[in-house]
Structure formats: structure tokens, C-alpha cells
Amino acid sequence: MPSLTETSHEHHDRLIQHVDRLNALAEMADAGTSYALRAGLEDEYRFIEEQLVPHMLAIETTLYERLERLMEGRHSMAPMRREHEELRHLIETLGGYRILVASGELGPVETMGLRRVLYRMHSILRVHLAEEELYLRVLEENLSPEEKDSLARGIDHAAGQRL
């Protein structure tokens, strides 16, 4: 079984590839609805639904809960949880734009909205994943090897290892 750090880094490395594609999709939207935009948006939306959302849930229920107990309320994970909620809202909004792109009904106003959602998701995820890396250090320095192994298994299991 890979260590907690290895598991987290592996997941983040795979996530970041998709996060960076969000910017590319936003730039494609300027050219209007194209096959590349439709296909790319479908691929990334499927990834978001099938892998990013389960990963967020796995992190909330394993790492965040353990960090809150470890830090004894001195530093709440509430800001990180709020970012997850914001991402869920953006994902829902992206789903609406996905329908417009698929139907070819993406006008100038909708294009601007789609770009805004994609750029916001990209920026939030980039910062959020970097912050998770900082919290990972807290866990690495304060947990026993057994506790770290348990968290690594929890992340992998809850995320379904589909990343």
C-alpha cells in the first residue's frame, strides 16, 4: 500500500492534469461551439462527476475530519469545506452550460458565463490542491504510521481508485 503522501500526490498529479484542461476549454469557447469544445467539455465533465466529486467527498470524510480532531479546533477546515461547496455549485452551473454546448445554443453571453465558470473552477482547484498539500504535512508530522496508512486506504477506497 502506498503511503499517505504517495497516495495524495498521485491523486493530485492526476487531478491537476484535468484542472489545467479547464483553462484550455475556456479558451476554446471563444471560437464558439466546436466539436473540440463539445468533446473536451464532455470528457472533463465526466471526469468531474465520476472522479473529482468522489475524491472531494473522500478527502472531506477522511483527511478533513482527522485534521479537525488533530488540531483540536484551533484551525477549522471550514474554509476548505466551503471551497468544496463552491466547487459543487460551479459543477452544477457547468452542467447547464454543457447542455447548451451540446445543443449548439451557446451565444456570446453564455460563452462568457461558461468561460467564467471554467476559469473559477481552475483557480479554486489550483489553490485548493496546494493547500491540501500543506495540510498533508501536518498529518505526516503528527500521525503514527498506522494512522497514515489508514487514511491512505480511506482516500483510495472512498475515491474508488478510479483516478
C-alpha positions as CSV (number, residue, x, y, z in Angstrom):
1,M,0.0,0.0,0.0
2,P,1.4,3.4,-1.0
3,S,2.0,5.9,1.9
4,L,-0.4,8.8,2.6
5,T,1.9,11.2,0.9
6,E,2.3,9.0,-2.1
7,T,-1.4,8.4,-2.4
8,S,-2.2,12.1,-2.1
9,H,0.5,13.1,-4.5
10,E,-0.7,10.5,-7.0
11,H,-4.3,11.7,-6.8
12,H,-3.3,15.4,-7.0
13,D,-1.0,14.8,-10.0
14,R,-3.9,13.1,-11.9
15,L,-6.3,15.8,-10.8
16,I,-4.1,18.7,-11.9
17,Q,-4.0,17.4,-15.5
18,H,-7.7,17.8,-15.7
19,V,-7.7,21.1,-13.8
20,D,-5.4,22.6,-16.4
21,R,-7.7,21.4,-19.2
22,L,-10.4,23.7,-17.8
23,N,-8.4,26.7,-18.9
24,A,-7.9,25.2,-22.4
25,L,-11.7,24.6,-22.6
26,A,-12.3,28.2,-21.6
27,E,-10.1,29.5,-24.4
28,M,-11.8,27.1,-26.9
29,A,-15.1,28.6,-26.0
30,D,-14.1,31.9,-27.7
31,A,-14.2,30.2,-31.1
32,G,-17.8,29.2,-30.5
33,T,-19.3,25.8,-30.2
34,S,-17.0,23.4,-32.0
35,Y,-16.5,19.6,-31.9
36,A,-13.4,20.0,-29.9
37,L,-15.2,22.1,-27.3
38,R,-18.1,19.7,-27.1
39,A,-15.9,16.6,-26.8
40,G,-13.5,18.3,-24.3
41,L,-16.3,19.5,-22.1
42,E,-18.0,16.1,-22.2
43,D,-14.7,14.4,-21.2
44,E,-13.9,16.8,-18.4
45,Y,-17.5,16.9,-17.1
46,R,-17.5,13.1,-16.9
47,F,-14.2,13.2,-15.0
48,I,-15.6,15.8,-12.6
49,E,-18.7,13.7,-11.9
50,E,-17.1,10.3,-11.7
51,Q,-13.8,11.2,-10.1
52,L,-13.4,14.7,-8.8
53,V,-16.6,14.7,-6.8
54,P,-15.9,11.3,-5.2
55,H,-12.4,12.5,-4.4
56,M,-13.7,15.6,-2.7
57,L,-16.0,13.5,-0.6
58,A,-13.2,11.1,0.3
59,I,-11.0,14.0,1.4
60,E,-13.7,15.6,3.5
61,T,-14.6,12.4,5.3
62,T,-11.0,11.1,5.8
63,L,-8.4,13.9,5.9
64,Y,-10.5,16.9,7.0
65,E,-12.2,15.0,9.9
66,R,-8.8,13.8,11.1
67,L,-7.2,17.2,10.8
68,E,-10.0,18.8,12.8
69,R,-9.5,16.3,15.6
70,L,-5.8,16.6,15.4
71,M,-5.8,20.4,15.6
72,E,-8.5,20.4,18.4
73,G,-10.5,23.2,16.8
74,R,-7.6,25.6,16.7
75,H,-7.9,25.7,12.9
76,S,-11.1,24.7,11.3
77,M,-11.3,23.0,7.9
78,A,-14.4,25.2,7.3
79,P,-12.7,27.3,4.6
80,M,-11.7,24.1,2.7
81,R,-15.2,22.7,3.0
82,R,-16.6,26.0,1.8
83,E,-14.4,25.7,-1.3
84,H,-15.8,22.2,-1.9
85,E,-19.3,23.7,-1.7
86,E,-18.4,26.4,-4.1
87,L,-17.0,23.8,-6.5
88,R,-20.2,21.8,-6.2
89,H,-22.1,24.9,-7.2
90,L,-19.8,25.6,-10.1
91,I,-20.1,22.0,-11.3
92,E,-23.9,22.3,-11.3
93,T,-23.6,25.5,-13.3
94,L,-21.2,23.9,-15.7
95,G,-23.8,21.1,-16.2
96,G,-26.2,23.7,-17.6
97,Y,-23.6,25.1,-19.9
98,R,-22.7,21.6,-21.0
99,I,-26.3,21.2,-22.3
100,L,-26.1,24.5,-24.2
101,V,-22.8,23.5,-25.8
102,A,-24.2,20.0,-26.8
103,S,-27.2,21.6,-28.4
104,G,-25.2,24.3,-30.2
105,E,-27.0,27.1,-28.4
106,L,-24.0,28.8,-26.8
107,G,-24.4,32.6,-27.6
108,P,-22.0,35.4,-26.6
109,V,-23.4,35.8,-23.1
110,E,-23.4,32.1,-22.4
111,T,-19.9,31.8,-23.7
112,M,-18.8,34.5,-21.2
113,G,-20.6,32.6,-18.4
114,L,-19.0,29.3,-19.4
115,R,-15.6,30.8,-19.5
116,R,-16.1,32.4,-16.1
117,V,-17.2,29.0,-14.6
118,L,-14.2,27.2,-16.1
119,Y,-11.7,29.8,-15.0
120,R,-13.1,30.0,-11.5
121,M,-13.0,26.2,-11.2
122,H,-9.4,26.2,-12.4
123,S,-8.3,28.9,-10.0
124,I,-10.1,27.4,-6.9
125,L,-8.8,23.9,-7.6
126,R,-5.2,25.0,-8.2
127,V,-5.1,26.9,-4.8
128,H,-7.2,24.3,-3.0
129,L,-4.9,21.4,-4.0
130,A,-1.9,23.4,-3.0
131,E,-3.5,24.0,0.4
132,E,-4.3,20.3,0.8
133,E,-0.6,19.6,0.3
134,L,0.2,21.9,3.3
135,Y,-2.3,20.1,5.4
136,L,-0.8,16.8,4.4
137,R,2.4,17.9,6.0
138,V,0.5,18.4,9.3
139,L,-0.8,14.8,9.1
140,E,2.6,13.4,8.2
141,E,4.3,15.1,11.1
142,N,1.6,14.2,13.7
143,L,0.3,10.8,13.0
144,S,1.6,7.3,13.5
145,P,2.5,5.2,10.5
146,E,-0.6,3.1,11.2
147,E,-2.9,6.2,11.2
148,K,-1.3,7.5,8.0
149,D,-1.8,4.0,6.3
150,S,-5.4,4.0,7.4
151,L,-6.0,7.5,5.9
152,A,-4.3,6.5,2.7
153,R,-6.5,3.4,2.4
154,G,-9.6,5.6,3.2
155,I,-8.8,8.0,0.4
156,D,-8.1,5.3,-2.1
157,H,-11.2,3.3,-1.2
158,A,-13.6,6.2,-1.0
159,A,-12.4,7.6,-4.3
160,G,-12.8,4.2,-5.9
161,Q,-9.2,4.3,-7.1
162,R,-10.6,5.5,-10.5
163,L,-8.2,8.4,-10.7
